[in-house]
Amino acid sequence: MREVVSTKDAPQAIGPYSQAIKANGFVFVSGQVAIDPSTQQVITADVVAQTDRVLRNLSGILEAAGSGLGKVVRSTVFLKSMNDFAAMNQVYGKYFSSAPPARSTVEVARLPKDVLVEIDVIALE
């Protein structure tokens, strides 16, 4: 079985995808960018503020799915510039301070809405 997860505590999808899908005890969360769910506008700040907003968006979706950041087992971080790695990592580490999930971080040519960071996660329900 698969169940669509949707919440107003995170940005609405900007394309034909779900915020998350629950299936077989896992929650697969679509990549989140630094969009404020209350305004649906991009946070046009540095990578520190954008990473914080992204992680709060992910948290909101996971909570709606009956999960949470503490149950994340895998994440992928997409950065516009690997020069932002240390700053992103500092914020990321505050959200995943103990037993952090497995992770990949890659630099990409461009991200939706020209943001600096996008993160997706897989979590246990």
N, C-alpha and C positions, 0 to 999 in steps of 0.2 A: 504494500500500500504506500501511496505517497500523498502528502498533504501540503497544500500551499500555505505558507506563513506570510501574513501581512500585518503591518502595524503603522500607526501614524507617528510612532516614536523614532522613525527613520524616514529618509527621503523615499518618496514614491518612485517606482521603477520608471526610468526614462527610455524604456524600450520594451520589446516583447519578452520580458523575463519576470520571474517572481523574486521578491526580496529574499526568500528562502524556501527550501523544500525539505520537509521531514520525510524520511524513508528508512525503514529497517533499523530504528534506534539511533539514527544520525540526523543532524541538521546541516544541510549544505547551504551556506549563505553566499549570495551573489556578491561580487566585488562592490565595495562601498567607497564612495569618494566624499570629499568634504562639502557636502550639501547640508545646510541647516534644515531639518524637517519642518520647522515652523514657518519658514519663508520659501522653501524650495530653491534657495539661492546658494551659490558656491561661496564658501568662506574664502575670501581673497587675501589670505595671510601667508605667512611663511610655513614651511613644512612642519614645524612644531605644532602650530595651531591646527593645521589641516589634519595631521595624524591624530591629534586628540579628538577632533570632530568625527573622523572616520571610525575610531574605536568606540566612541559613544554611539554612533549609528549601529555598528555591529552588535554592541551590547543590547540596544533596544530590540533589535530583531531576534537575538537569541533569547531574551527574556520573554518575548511574545511566543516563542516556540517552546517555552518551558525549560529552557537551557540557560546557559550563561557563559561568560568569558572563561570561567574556571573549568569548563568542560570542553574547551577547544582542544582538539588533538592535532590539527594541521592548519597552517596559514600560509598564504602567499602574499608577499608585499611587492607591489610594482612601484618603482620610483622613476620620476622623470629624469632625475640626475643622481647618480651614485654618490655625488658630493654631499647629498643630503642624508646619507646613510647614518652617520653618527647622531644627528639631531633626531631623525625618525626613531632610531633605536632607543634613545633615551626615553622618549615618550612611551614607546611600545613596552619597554621594560617596566614602567610603572603599572601598566595594566596586566602584565604577565610576570609578576615578580617571583612566584614560586612554581616550580614544575612547568615551565613554559612549553607551549606546543612545538612540535616539529615545524620548521619554517624554511621557505625559500624566499630570497629577495633578488629581484632582477631589475635592471634598468631598461626602460622602454622608450621608444621614440616619442610617443605621445599618449596621453590619457584622455578619457572623456572630459569634456568641458575644460580642457587644458589645466587640470589640477596637477599637483605635484606628487600625490601619492594615492594609491588605491590598494585596498586589502580585502581578500576574501578568506573565509574560514570554513572548516568542517568541525563540527562539535558533536558530542554525545548528547542525546536528549536529556 
